[in-house]
Amino acid sequence: MFAVHEEEAALDIVQDSMMKLAEKYGDRPEEEFPMLFQRILQNTIRDFYRRSKVRSMWTTVLSAFGGDEDDEHDPLDTLLGDQDTDGPSTPESELLRSQTLAAIEEELKKLPARQREAFIMRYWEDLDVAETASAMGCSEGSVKTHCSRATHTLAAALAAKGIRL
């Protein structure tokens, strides 16, 4: 069993699990609820850790190009040239940022439309799986599959261009 050590995240996970139980299994006999809830809760926690791992990977990639750790900022804004927190920039760092942003944009454009859509909604728009599925008009499992494929494809393409994660 996994444990979530952030109180707010843990409360969100329990709430999401309860909503899933009520929405999908509300018509089941009451005695089935404890086992169903436990399974839903375990899966929701796994989803939380998977999402955190992927989000962390992309945040690390994008935040490597500048920004203050204590400052809450959008990594893409940093790539687009928010120089105030970095001090004076050099022509080389400007070139690296613009080339990296162009490479990311280029690789995103190469993704199949559904993968690109799911990836952007999940990791840059910060929508959860259910919200993304609703917006895309597909199942939550499809969203997870699209995001996983997009993440692996982007990571491989960027690594091939010398952008290391």
Secondary structure as a PSIPRED ss2 file (coil, helix, strand):
# PSIPRED VFORMAT (PSIPRED V4.0)

   1 M C   1.000  0.000  0.000
   2 F C   1.000  0.000  0.000
   3 A C   1.000  0.000  0.000
   4 V C   1.000  0.000  0.000
   5 H C   1.000  0.000  0.000
   6 E C   1.000  0.000  0.000
   7 E H   0.000  1.000  0.000
   8 E H   0.000  1.000  0.000
   9 A H   0.000  1.000  0.000
  10 A H   0.000  1.000  0.000
  11 L H   0.000  1.000  0.000
  12 D H   0.000  1.000  0.000
  13 I H   0.000  1.000  0.000
  14 V H   0.000  1.000  0.000
  15 Q H   0.000  1.000  0.000
  16 D H   0.000  1.000  0.000
  17 S H   0.000  1.000  0.000
  18 M H   0.000  1.000  0.000
  19 M H   0.000  1.000  0.000
  20 K H   0.000  1.000  0.000
  21 L H   0.000  1.000  0.000
  22 A H   0.000  1.000  0.000
  23 E H   0.000  1.000  0.000
  24 K H   0.000  1.000  0.000
  25 Y H   0.000  1.000  0.000
  26 G C   1.000  0.000  0.000
  27 D C   1.000  0.000  0.000
  28 R C   1.000  0.000  0.000
  29 P C   1.000  0.000  0.000
  30 E H   0.000  1.000  0.000
  31 E H   0.000  1.000  0.000
  32 E H   0.000  1.000  0.000
  33 F H   0.000  1.000  0.000
  34 P H   0.000  1.000  0.000
  35 M H   0.000  1.000  0.000
  36 L H   0.000  1.000  0.000
  37 F H   0.000  1.000  0.000
  38 Q H   0.000  1.000  0.000
  39 R H   0.000  1.000  0.000
  40 I H   0.000  1.000  0.000
  41 L H   0.000  1.000  0.000
  42 Q H   0.000  1.000  0.000
  43 N H   0.000  1.000  0.000
  44 T H   0.000  1.000  0.000
  45 I H   0.000  1.000  0.000
  46 R H   0.000  1.000  0.000
  47 D H   0.000  1.000  0.000
  48 F H   0.000  1.000  0.000
  49 Y H   0.000  1.000  0.000
  50 R H   0.000  1.000  0.000
  51 R H   0.000  1.000  0.000
  52 S H   0.000  1.000  0.000
  53 K H   0.000  1.000  0.000
  54 V H   0.000  1.000  0.000
  55 R H   0.000  1.000  0.000
  56 S H   0.000  1.000  0.000
  57 M H   0.000  1.000  0.000
  58 W H   0.000  1.000  0.000
  59 T H   0.000  1.000  0.000
  60 T H   0.000  1.000  0.000
  61 V H   0.000  1.000  0.000
  62 L H   0.000  1.000  0.000
  63 S H   0.000  1.000  0.000
  64 A C   1.000  0.000  0.000
  65 F C   1.000  0.000  0.000
  66 G C   1.000  0.000  0.000
  67 G C   1.000  0.000  0.000
  68 D C   1.000  0.000  0.000
  69 E C   1.000  0.000  0.000
  70 D C   1.000  0.000  0.000
  71 D C   1.000  0.000  0.000
  72 E C   1.000  0.000  0.000
  73 H C   1.000  0.000  0.000
  74 D C   1.000  0.000  0.000
  75 P H   0.000  1.000  0.000
  76 L H   0.000  1.000  0.000
  77 D H   0.000  1.000  0.000
  78 T H   0.000  1.000  0.000
  79 L H   0.000  1.000  0.000
  80 L C   1.000  0.000  0.000
  81 G C   1.000  0.000  0.000
  82 D C   1.000  0.000  0.000
  83 Q C   1.000  0.000  0.000
  84 D C   1.000  0.000  0.000
  85 T C   1.000  0.000  0.000
  86 D C   1.000  0.000  0.000
  87 G C   1.000  0.000  0.000
  88 P C   1.000  0.000  0.000
  89 S C   1.000  0.000  0.000
  90 T C   1.000  0.000  0.000
  91 P H   0.000  1.000  0.000
  92 E H   0.000  1.000  0.000
  93 S H   0.000  1.000  0.000
  94 E H   0.000  1.000  0.000
  95 L H   0.000  1.000  0.000
  96 L H   0.000  1.000  0.000
  97 R H   0.000  1.000  0.000
  98 S H   0.000  1.000  0.000
  99 Q H   0.000  1.000  0.000
 100 T H   0.000  1.000  0.000
 101 L H   0.000  1.000  0.000
 102 A H   0.000  1.000  0.000
 103 A H   0.000  1.000  0.000
 104 I H   0.000  1.000  0.000
 105 E H   0.000  1.000  0.000
 106 E H   0.000  1.000  0.000
 107 E H   0.000  1.000  0.000
 108 L H   0.000  1.000  0.000
 109 K H   0.000  1.000  0.000
 110 K H   0.000  1.000  0.000
 111 L C   1.000  0.000  0.000
 112 P C   1.000  0.000  0.000
 113 A H   0.000  1.000  0.000
 114 R H   0.000  1.000  0.000
 115 Q H   0.000  1.000  0.000
 116 R H   0.000  1.000  0.000
 117 E H   0.000  1.000  0.000
 118 A H   0.000  1.000  0.000
 119 F H   0.000  1.000  0.000
 120 I H   0.000  1.000  0.000
 121 M H   0.000  1.000  0.000
 122 R H   0.000  1.000  0.000
 123 Y H   0.000  1.000  0.000
 124 W H   0.000  1.000  0.000
 125 E C   1.000  0.000  0.000
 126 D C   1.000  0.000  0.000
 127 L C   1.000  0.000  0.000
 128 D C   1.000  0.000  0.000
 129 V H   0.000  1.000  0.000
 130 A H   0.000  1.000  0.000
 131 E H   0.000  1.000  0.000
 132 T H   0.000  1.000  0.000
 133 A H   0.000  1.000  0.000
 134 S H   0.000  1.000  0.000
 135 A H   0.000  1.000  0.000
 136 M H   0.000  1.000  0.000
 137 G C   1.000  0.000  0.000
 138 C C   1.000  0.000  0.000
 139 S C   1.000  0.000  0.000
 140 E H   0.000  1.000  0.000
 141 G H   0.000  1.000  0.000
 142 S H   0.000  1.000  0.000
 143 V H   0.000  1.000  0.000
 144 K H   0.000  1.000  0.000
 145 T H   0.000  1.000  0.000
 146 H H   0.000  1.000  0.000
 147 C H   0.000  1.000  0.000
 148 S H   0.000  1.000  0.000
 149 R H   0.000  1.000  0.000
 150 A H   0.000  1.000  0.000
 151 T H   0.000  1.000  0.000
 152 H H   0.000  1.000  0.000
 153 T H   0.000  1.000  0.000
 154 L H   0.000  1.000  0.000
 155 A H   0.000  1.000  0.000
 156 A H   0.000  1.000  0.000
 157 A H   0.000  1.000  0.000
 158 L H   0.000  1.000  0.000
 159 A H   0.000  1.000  0.000
 160 A H   0.000  1.000  0.000
 161 K C   1.000  0.000  0.000
 162 G C   1.000  0.000  0.000
 163 I C   1.000  0.000  0.000
 164 R C   1.000  0.000  0.000
 165 L C   1.000  0.000  0.000
